Amino acid sequence: MKTFRTLFTVLAWLSPLCAHPAFAGGCVTSTCHPDIAAFKKLHSPVKDGDCTSCHVQRVKEHPLKGGKSFELAAKGASLCSSCHDGMVKKKFVHVPVKEGECLSCHNPHGAAERYLMDVGDDKTALCLNCHDEAPFKEKWMHGPAAVGSCTECHDPHDAAEKKLLKGSVRDLCLKCHADFSHTLKGAPVTHPPVKEGPCTACHNPHGTPVSMFLNDKMPDLCVGCHKGIGKKAEEAKVPHKPLKKEGGCSNCHSSHYSNAKGLLAQDEKSTCLNCHGTDTLGKPPLRNIKKEIAGKKYVHGPIQKGQCKACHDPHGSDNFRMLIGGYPEPLYVPYKAGSYDVCLKCHEKNMLSYPDTTIYTKFRNGNRNLHYVHVSNVRKGRTCRVCHAAHASNGERLLHVEGMTFGEWKIPINFKITPNGGSCAPGCHRAFVYDRVTPQDYRK
């Protein structure tokens, strides 16, 4: 009988403890805290029935009417850090973590998704509880920001980099853009911001109103650094139209790296002929230079070297056809200083200055300078293109063989070369012969 009473006393003493979480989850019952058991993902202590790792009973009676018999073992982040140590040791700490507001992101008992969160892979709704939503509602979005994968780039607790980035901006970007990184390493020409600086110099990591989530539209973005080109393009009397169209600078240049100088998408000549190699682009259509030079026996020296910019400024110019020096737009313009600078930059600069010469040109009758006669004629000076093709020709010295376009007529040149001169019978005068050694008398 005494033994029975002793056993009863022990059982009576143990009965309150049997309701303790350590004893078959006494806290999470249908009558006490049933909502906790409903969570899909449980906090480990809850899952293990170890409620006292966070809660401490201060009053024997539980539940306590009008009060609480349990309190937290520690306050704020101190409670979490008793298990989750090492989250505030890096230079930059997320504000909620720093202020001990772990529960602003995490639920203490359980949640629908991993990490005690009510959100899954898409963290947009959670992050926008604190962060400005504007960059996440733009027309053009960076992939991770578009799908709410904020933690692909940012550490939610602390980091060694600003903005809680998981690494340097450059390394972080190349971690995903692996194909870009591979090609970049072998590129002969690299844009300095790509080679030396962060990608965010040009791109917004979240989103912008501009294609490719650029920080600004082109060409404004580019001329932020290339100010000289921006000034020229803005003030040029003859602008290069692709600069002003959608795509801006990227219509000709690669933004990141290239195999060609100047970050051109292709070599210089091919880049230009992408547009100047069709019969249908523009109104009126651009001249098809590709067709003009195809199969020609003689090609202008710069074009032979693939250098269109030897004569044309690709960003804009104050001169006819974006030429880098003076050249008349009308067909008939007498020579004066500066008016034919684009040609005289390479060709003999005194060719058009003297009526008589023995050294400045071979196009002469005796000492009479026939270039001077044709171009410096004060009444009707002819531009170089009346006789010469600017790009290519089947005639020596780029002289027109098929003829120079004159309205709807192609003026024939009918040029023939001789050891000491030559002859021509163009549509503008009768046949004339010129000879440097034995001058011809045109009065006969």
QUIQUIQUI-V406265 format. One record per helix or strand of 3 or more residues. SS is the DSSP state (~ for helix, > for strand). FROM is the first residue (numbers start at 1). LEN is the number of residues. If there is no record, write none. Layout:
BEGIN
ss: [SS/SS]
from: [FROM/FROM]
len: [LEN/LEN]
END
This chain:
BEGIN
ss: [~/~/~/~/>/>/~/~/~/~/~/~/~/~/~/~/~/~/~/~/~/~/~/~/~/~/~/~/~/~/~/~/~/~/>/>/>/>/>]
from: [2/34/44/51/55/70/77/95/102/114/124/134/143/150/162/169/178/192/199/211/220/227/241/248/261/268/289/301/308/320/341/370/384/396/404/409/416/421/432]
len: [17/4/4/3/3/3/5/4/3/3/4/3/4/3/3/8/9/5/3/3/4/9/4/4/3/6/5/4/3/3/4/6/3/3/3/3/3/4/4]
END
